[in-house]
Amino acid sequence: MNLFGKFATVGGATLLSRVFGFGREMMMASALGVGPVADAFNLAFRFPNLFRRLFAEGAFNAAFIPLFARSLESDGEGGAKRFASEIFSTLFVVLTTLTVLAMIFMPTLVRTIIAPGLAVCVDTVDTGRQAISCETRFDLTVTLSRIMFPYLACMSLMAMVSGILNAFRRFFAAAVAPTLLNIILIAVLLYAHWVGADTVTIGHLMSWGVLAAGVSQLALVVAAMRLAGFSVALGVPRWTQNLKRLLILAGPAALIGGITQINLFVGQAIASFKPGAVSILQYADRPYQLPLGMVGVAIGVVLLPELARALKAGHLREAQHTQNRSLEFALFLTLPAAVALFLIPEPIIRVIYERGAFDPTATPAVASVLGLYALGLPAFVLIKVFSPGFFAREDTKTPMRATLVSAVANTVLSFVLFQFYAEQGIALATTLAGWLNAGLLFLGLWRRGLWEIDRALVKRGALVLLASLAMGALLLVELHLLSDWLVPAAGLHRQLAALAFLVASAMAVYFACTVLFGAVDRSMLMKLAKGRRGRAKAAE
């Protein structure tokens, strides 16, 4: 399977998860709206979910895969099994201890890290079904956090098992596992609707659903590992050179790989000072995460093993080619997505969320945040492209410095801009910090001679931008022509039809322009088409 085929495998599985995630968010918005229970659930879920994104979506792999691959090559499968068992046993003990301590001291964590705004809250908020005092909101956030915190342990262990699968070039199981979370939460929301549960009960049910999903996801990747003919043993943790080296690499890698989630976590903590702002940020994050997850995660998971193999074999030209084609692939998919999300966020949000407890007055607020997030979409995907250039060489210090600068800038900007623009200020801070991080990573590679931009990348990148702008111009014209169909008074069926037309026509024009302008490798498209026809004939 070639590089683009591997991107498609992981990206397709991630897309499946994101589609179910859309369904989950739509149902949650209808059930909870922009209110205190939604805020409490999102705040409680953000902390363990931060670690899921840090570990499960490539950061742990950035440290683990090169060491595991080296052990597999030098010591054989037996040595690799001993190495993996050492790491697994240590992770299990550390995570169990961390979970117990966190559950005991959860009120302090919520008050100081997760939602400091709740500690100084002085109002009572009406959810539409019941009034909830600030003290109750704080207690609810603590309770939901305690229920969901073990999810962190499940995801961290899953990350290690996923790293083993990725090292054996088995990407699908780890990529599709997050879908279980969305399926289980959708089932929970359907049950809550069936029994007519109130908002607080829904929050509790969803929290237990998150925990059940964590256990299920871990079980899935463990089963996939066993089917691959590999297993790990749980033993007494020991301090070894392998463990020491992993920790040296994993800490910075987790920070670097999870910068998007770290920025969002900081943003939500600051947003907790304004009722409803946390939910607004979360609802805007879901449409933005669809292209980010599909492209960014696929590149982050696949690119690192490919680069590591090329560099270990001394194939520097192949490594440069892989990096440039990955960047080309990222620009090809993210630039048009960023343009579209920036230009038509309100119709998207209205069609996805505006029903049930999600009041129409919340749509402009969520849409404005989505538009600002969209401007940072290419940056966060580029981070996924640039980071493996360091990780494959076992250099985590350089990107860690860039990430720390970006994280500090995000925190300062969020505090300052929140005072003037509320949740929009946080979204703008996240976007600016993302571009700062991507720029610093690229400069680090370029100055050290680790990335040489080829002419094909410059040419195709410029043409992709031109095609994206042409698509954007079409969207602006169509927005004006279809304005009567994109308002609440037109009804959901007309809004949905108009939005579908906007998306379909924009995609058609964009892909037509890229082919016409030569923004894509036409020979690659022909090979893909021939490959599909060949597989279809074989299936017959």
Helices and strands as residue ranges (DSSP letters): H 3-32, H 36-51, I 52-59, H 60-104, H 106-109, I 110-114, H 116-119, E 124-126, E 131-133, H 134-148, H 150-167, H 172-176, H 178-195, H 199-227, H 241-257, H 259-271, H 277-291, I 292-297, H 298-312, H 316-343, H 345-353, H 362-391, H 397-447, H 455-481, G 483-485, G 488-490, H 492-517, H 522-539
